[in-house]
Amino acid sequence: MIDRYAVIGNPVAHSKSPQIHTLFAHENGQDIAYGRLLAPLDGFKETVERFRAEGGRGLNVTVPFKEEAYRLATLHSERARAAEAVNTLRFDVDVVFGDNTDGAGLVRDIRDNLGIAIAGRRVLLLGAGGAARGVIAPLLAEGPSELTIANRNIERARMLERHFAPYSGPGVRSSAYDALSGSRFDIVVNATSASLAGALPPLPRGVFAAGSLAYDMMYGTGLTPFLEWARGQGAGLTADGLGMLIEQAAESFFVWRGVRPRTATVFASLRAA
């Protein structure tokens, strides 16, 4: 039987994960089938259990279910425990293994693909949900000079500040959006889902330092609203989340299959498409 995998989320129709994992499987001689699962907002657990009962071997988890996936898993990787959010589920005989490959994907895309060092840089992370939680510890491991988490609900940002204090060399600080006025950052990462709705996080003007990187975890056929705004605000470089998606997918593929795919040809194929 062909091993079945899928991406689960709401929304999920836009996801390029099926194309990515199909290309990975083809290039690495792995016989798998990969699809999409649209889960009701109040029916994540039931959708996962049905997929597993029908023979599914693993899932990628996207918004808004990453924290719920953490609670569903019965065994966690260290990076999933740090994030308290899961984007990769693997179904073993008696175990639901939860991992989080988002941070590894983001760091590899920024550091290796874009060639931008995170060490010593001032980093601003927008959002305090599951997507943000998954990347904080890996970003801190790169040694930025500071990491600021901004969110509409300041208490959620403060909770992350307290949670990640043990992982912090330079220190994590939380902030409301309007309190960022007058601050400058070298790397600004949008971990909110605002771009899916064609919206913007309420950032003040002037947060982009000279030569800064504006990075949106979302991706599309053109610039996301955040990246378009950032370019107009003086960001030196803009990048969407396609590279992160591919790099975290490669890590998920390794968790499932024990093979870590190369990503350059997949990135070129999807970007061309």
N, C-alpha and C positions, 0 to 999 in steps of 0.2 A: 504494500500500500504506500502511496505517496504521502509524505509527512505534510500536515496542514498547519499553516501559520496565518496570521492576519494582523491588521492594525485595527484597534478599537477606539472609538471616540465619538464625540458629538459636537460639531460636525466632523465628517470623515471623508466625504466624497472628494475633497480637494487633495487628499493625501497622495504623495508620490511614492510612498513606501512599497506598494506592490511592484512598481516598475524597478525600484532599486533592488529589492530582494530577488526578483526574478533574474535580473542581470547578474547579481552576485552568484546565484545558484548556477546559472549557465556557465559563468567563467570558472567556477570551482568544482564543476561536476557533481553538484548536489541536486538530488531529485526531490523537489518540494513544490507545493502549491501555496500561493500567498494571496489573500484577499482583503476585503474591508468589512468591518462590522460596525454598523451604526447602533449604538446602545441608547435606549431611552435614558434621560437624565436620572430617573429614579429606578433604573433597571440594569445597572452595570454588573452587579454580582450575578444576577440571573443569566445575563447574556454570556458572561465568561463561563459559568458552570455548564451551560448548554453546549458551548463550543468545545469545552474539554470533554464532555460526555460523548460528543460525536466524533472524538478522536483527535481533536486539535492538540498540537504539541507545544505551541507557544504564541504569545501575543506581544505586539508593541502597543503601548498605551499612550494616547494623546489626550489633549484637553477635552473635558475637565476632570478626568478620572485618575490622575496620577497619585493623589493622596489616598483615594479609595482603594487603588490597586495595592498600595503599601499595606493597608489593613487586611486585604484579602490574602496576601502571601503568607505562607507558613514558615518560610526560611528566607533570610535577607542577606545580601552582600553588604560589606562594610560601607560602600558608597551609598547604598539604598538606606541603610540605617542613619547615616549622616544627614541625608536629605529628607528622610521620612516621606519619601515619594518614590514611586516605581514607574518606570517606563518600559520595562521588559519583564514579561512573565514566562517562565519555563515550567511545563507540566511534567514532572517526574512521576514515578509510580504512586508514591504516597506523599509527595511534597509539591507545593506550589512555590517555586523559587522566584524571588523578586529581586531585580537589579535595577540600577539607574545608570544609563550610559550617556545621558544628556551632557553632563559636565565634561566627560572625556571627548565627546564630539565637538563641543564648543571650543575647548582649549586647542584641540588639534586643528580645527579650521582656522582659528585666529593665529595661532603660533606657527603652524607648519604650512598651511595652504596660503594664508595671507601674508605670512612672514613678519608678523607684528609681535614683538615680545610683550608679555604681560608683566614680567618682573619689573618692579620699580615704577609702574604706571599707576595713575589715578583712575580707578574704575567705578563707574556708576551703573548699578543694576536697577532697572525699572520693573516693579512688580514684586509681589510677595506670595505668589501661588506656587503650585507644584513645579512649574517650569523654572521658576527662580530658585526654589529649594534645591533642585537637582544640580545646579551649576556652581553654587557658592563654595563648597569645600574644594572642588578642583581648581576654581579660580584662585582661592587663597593659597593653594599648594604651589602656584606659580610665583608667589611672592610680590604681589602688587604693593605699592606704597600705601594705598588705602582702598577700601571697598565700601561704598555707600549704597544702601538699599533704600529706594524711594517707593512709596506706595500711597494710594489715595487714603486707605485706612492705615494710619500711622501705627496703630497698635499691632497690626499684623507684621509690619516691618520691624517693630521693636521686639516682637517674639522671635523673629529670625536673628536679630542682633544678639539676643541672649542665647539662643540655641547654638549659634556658630562661634560664640566667644572662645570655646576650648580649641577650635581649629585655627584661630586667628593669630598670626604673627603681627601684621601691621595694625590689626584692629578693624572690626566691622562697626559701622555706625548706621543708624536708621535716620530717615528724614521724610518729612512731608514734601510734596513737590514744590510748594511756594517757598519753602525754606532753602531751596537750592540756589536761589538768586544770588549772584556774586561768586559762585563756585565754578571752577573749570575742571573738566575731566578729559583724560586722554583716550579712554575707551568707554563708550556708552552703549549698554546692551539693553534692548527692549525685550523683556521677558513677559510682557503683558500680551493678551490676545486682542488688543485694540485694533490691530491691523486687519483682523478677520472681519471686523465690522466697518472698516474704512474710517476708523477713528484714530485719535492721537492721545497719548498720555499728556496730562496738562503740565508739560515742562515749561519753565520760564526761559526766556531768551538768554543766550550767552553762556550756556553750559559747556559748549564744545571748545576745547583748547585748540590752539593752532596745530594742524596736522593730525587731528583726532580721528578715531574710528567710530562711526555709528553703525551698530550691528543690530539687525532685527531678526529675532528667532523665527518669525513668520517669513513666508516666501510667496512669490507670485510671478506673473508673466512680466511685470515691470517693477518699478520702485514701489515699495509699500508707502502708505501715507507718512509713516515715521521717517523713512529714509529720504523721501522727497523733502519733508520739512527740515531734516537734519542738513541736507545739502544746502538748502537756502540759508541755514544758520551758520555755515562755515565749516562743517565737518570736512576733513581732508579726504576721507575714504568712506564709502558706504558699502555694506555687504548684507545680503539677506541670509536667511537661515538654511538655504539649500545645502551648503557645504556642511553645516552642523548636522543636518538631517542625514546626509550620506555617511558622515563619520560615526555618528552614534548608531546608525543602522549596521555598519560594519562591525561595531563592538557587540551589538545584539546578535548578529549572525554568528559571531564567535561563541557567545554564551550558549546558543542553541546547538551549533554544529561542530564546534571545536576548530573552525577554520576562520582566519581573519582575512577578509577579502581586501584586495587593493581597491582604491577609491577613485583614482585619477580618471580612468576611462569612463566610469559610471557618471562622474561629475560632468565630464565633457559631453557625454551623450544626452543627459538630462538638460543641461544648459542649452545645448543646440536645439533641443525639442521645444 
